[in-house]
Structures are given as C-alpha cells and as structure tokens.
Amino acid sequence: MEMVEQLLSRTDAVYQRWLASIFNDVVADEVVVFCLDSLQERHTTYGIGEWLTGYLMIGQEGDRGLFLRCDGSAGPVFRADLGGLGEADLDVAASVFEVWLHSRFALPPDPEPELPTTADVYVDNMPVDAVQLLVRVRKLLGAGWRFGNLRELLSAQPFLAARSARLPALRRELEHAPELRPYVHYATDHGLEAVWSPVRPASR
C-alpha cells in the first residue's frame, strides 16, 4: 500500500500548493477539507488504499469522502460513500480542484431519482410488531385502514397500501420521515422497488 506522502506528490499541483498554505481543516457548510495532519489520519483510518487504490481522501461530507486521483494530472475531485467498493462508486464533485477551491468547496446537489409519476405503493419488510410505524405510514399515505386491522396487515406483507400514488410527492414526504423509508415500495414490472433509495448519477 502506498504511503500518503507518495500519493500526495502525484496530486494536482494547485491542490499541493493550497495544502501547504493551510494549517487547520477548512470547513465550508457540511464539507471539511483536510489539512495535512488530518489528511494522513483520515486516509489511514478509513483504509482508503485498500478499496480505492491510487486515490487520496482530501476531505469529507458527512458519510462521503472527497478524493483526488493520484496520477500527476489536474483531474476531477471525486465523491463516494465511505467504505464503497472502488472506482465504480465515484461520482464527479468538481471538474478540477482549482474550480472547487474558487467555488469555496461547493458541491453539486444530488440528482433527483428517476421515478414514475404514479404507481401502486406497497408496504413491505416492516417488523410484524411495528404498529406505530404502520400508523405513521397510514397518515403519510392518507390511507383509511381500520386501526383494528393493522396487525393483520403487518402479517400479510407485502400489501397494497395505495393505488396510483404520486411518487415524486411521496418521496418528498419521505425526506422528513427517514424511519419509514425502508418500508415504502412501489410496483414495477420487475417487482417492488423502494420509493426512497440511494441515488447515483448515471454519468461518471
């Protein structure tokens, strides 16, 4: 496994000069761009060399890392979930470090998922004793299920919860109800899909 110093020597020259000019982490909104000491510690702590060989983790946004490819070029700044599987998990956060620096480390918004406008919605994989969660799904969908039937519905999963629901609106509602996201699905020709699912850009 390559040492951080070796990787750093092959990163974007603008990044190297910027890194040499700072002595503390730089925080911009939810983004932290590491100073040299933090860079070495985080790169090692997260085992970046084991799953993303030839890249250096230069910052972090929540559970996502920010990376430069160490190939001697002024290439893109990449973003990926920490603990991903490799290069296939990367998406471009900025075209080059210099552009990202001038933007004050702004990141592009996550792309909207591609959802059908309407579809039948199902509840699935909810614990059979989670009556309170099902009550919240009932309210979310505006369903008229009788409270006395909720345990019966839980034991009959997956069950149809709403016909021709408007999925984009439902997904916006789920932004404020993360505890319900694993259980709300919509019907496709290939089975049930989660209304809320991790989004990855199609282009790299």
C-alpha positions in Angstrom: 0.0 0.0 0.0 1.4 3.4 -1.0 2.2 6.0 1.7 0.2 9.2 1.8 3.3 11.2 1.0 3.8 9.3 -2.2 0.2 9.7 -3.2 0.3 13.4 -2.4 3.3 14.0 -4.6 1.2 12.9 -7.6 -1.9 15.0 -6.9 -3.0 18.2 -8.6 -0.2 20.9 -8.3 -2.8 23.5 -7.3 -4.0 21.3 -4.5 -0.5 20.7 -3.3 0.2 24.4 -3.1 -3.1 25.1 -1.3 -2.5 22.3 1.2 1.0 23.7 2.0 -0.7 27.1 2.8 -3.1 25.9 5.5 -2.6 24.5 9.0 -6.1 23.6 10.0 -9.0 21.8 8.4 -11.2 24.1 6.3 -14.9 23.9 7.0 -17.5 25.0 4.4 -21.1 24.2 5.2 -21.1 20.4 5.6 -17.8 19.9 3.8 -14.5 19.5 5.7 -11.3 19.8 3.6 -8.4 18.3 5.5 -5.1 19.9 6.5 -2.0 17.7 6.1 -2.2 16.1 9.6 -5.9 15.3 9.2 -5.4 14.0 5.7 -2.9 11.5 6.8 -5.0 10.3 9.7 -8.3 10.0 7.8 -6.8 8.3 4.8 -5.3 5.7 7.1 -8.4 5.4 9.4 -10.8 4.7 6.6 -8.4 2.3 4.8 -8.7 4.2 1.5 -5.7 2.4 0.0 -7.5 -0.9 0.4 -10.6 -0.1 -1.6 -9.6 2.9 -3.7 -6.0 2.4 -4.7 -4.3 5.4 -6.3 -6.6 7.9 -4.7 -6.2 10.3 -1.8 -9.0 11.3 0.5 -8.8 15.0 0.8 -12.0 15.8 2.6 -15.3 14.6 3.9 -19.0 15.5 3.6 -20.9 13.5 6.2 -20.6 9.8 5.3 -19.0 10.6 2.0 -15.3 11.1 1.2 -13.8 13.5 -1.3 -10.9 12.3 -3.4 -8.3 13.2 -5.9 -6.8 10.6 -8.3 -3.0 10.5 -7.8 -1.8 10.3 -11.4 0.0 13.6 -11.8 -2.9 15.3 -13.6 -5.2 18.1 -12.6 -8.2 15.7 -12.7 -11.6 15.9 -11.1 -12.5 16.0 -7.4 -14.5 12.8 -6.8 -17.1 11.9 -4.2 -18.1 8.5 -2.8 -19.7 6.8 0.2 -17.0 5.8 2.6 -16.5 2.0 2.6 -17.5 1.8 -1.1 -16.2 -0.9 -3.4 -13.9 1.1 -5.7 -13.8 3.4 -8.7 -17.3 2.4 -9.8 -18.7 4.1 -6.7 -17.2 7.5 -7.6 -19.0 10.5 -9.0 -17.5 13.8 -10.0 -18.0 16.6 -7.5 -15.9 19.2 -9.3 -14.1 19.3 -12.7 -10.7 20.2 -11.1 -9.5 21.2 -7.6 -8.9 24.8 -8.6 -12.5 25.2 -9.7 -13.7 23.7 -6.5 -11.4 25.9 -4.5 -12.8 29.0 -6.2 -16.3 27.8 -5.5 -15.4 27.7 -1.8 -15.8 24.0 -1.8 -19.4 24.0 -3.0 -20.8 20.5 -4.0 -23.4 19.8 -6.7 -26.8 18.7 -5.4 -27.6 15.1 -5.5 -29.5 14.3 -8.7 -33.2 13.6 -8.4 -34.1 9.9 -8.7 -35.9 8.7 -11.8 -39.3 7.7 -10.6 -42.6 7.0 -12.4 -45.1 9.8 -11.9 -47.6 7.4 -10.4 -47.6 3.8 -9.3 -49.2 1.4 -6.8 -47.5 1.6 -3.4 -46.9 -1.3 -1.1 -45.7 -1.8 2.5 -43.1 -4.5 2.9 -40.4 -5.7 5.3 -41.8 -3.9 8.3 -41.4 -5.7 11.6 -44.7 -7.5 12.4 -45.0 -5.8 15.8 -44.3 -2.2 14.4 -47.9 -1.0 14.7 -46.8 2.6 15.4 -44.7 2.7 12.2 -47.7 1.5 10.2 -49.8 4.2 11.8 -47.3 6.7 10.5 -47.4 5.2 7.0 -51.2 5.3 7.2 -51.0 9.0 7.9 -48.3 9.6 5.2 -50.4 7.9 2.5 -53.8 9.2 3.7 -55.0 5.6 3.9 -58.2 4.6 5.6 -57.2 1.3 7.2 -59.1 0.4 10.3 -56.8 0.6 13.4 -58.1 -2.8 14.4 -56.8 -4.3 11.2 -53.2 -3.0 11.4 -51.7 -6.2 12.9 -53.4 -8.3 10.3 -51.9 -6.0 7.5 -48.4 -6.4 9.0 -48.7 -10.1 8.9 -49.8 -10.0 5.2 -46.8 -8.1 3.8 -46.2 -7.1 1.2 -49.7 -5.5 0.9 -51.1 -2.8 -1.4 -51.2 0.4 0.5 -52.2 3.0 -2.1 -53.2 2.8 -5.8 -51.7 5.2 -8.3 -49.9 7.2 -5.7 -47.8 10.2 -6.9 -44.3 9.0 -6.3 -42.3 12.3 -6.5 -44.6 13.9 -3.9 -44.3 10.7 -1.7 -40.5 10.8 -2.0 -40.5 14.4 -0.8 -42.6 13.4 2.2 -40.1 10.6 3.0 -37.3 13.2 3.2 -38.8 14.1 6.6 -39.6 10.5 7.7 -36.3 8.5 7.4 -37.6 5.8 9.7 -40.3 4.9 7.1 -38.1 4.8 4.0 -37.2 1.1 4.2 -40.8 0.0 4.2 -42.5 2.1 1.4 -42.2 0.5 -2.1 -43.8 0.9 -5.5 -44.7 -1.8 -8.0 -42.6 -2.2 -11.2 -42.6 -4.9 -13.9 -39.7 -6.5 -12.1 -41.2 -6.5 -8.6 -41.1 -3.9 -5.8 -38.7 -1.0 -5.6 -38.1 1.3 -2.7 -39.6 4.8 -3.2 -36.6 6.2 -1.4 -33.3 4.7 -2.5 -29.7 5.8 -2.7 -29.1 7.9 -5.8 -26.1 7.6 -8.0 -25.6 9.7 -11.1 -25.7 7.8 -14.4 -22.6 9.6 -15.7 -19.2 9.4 -14.2 
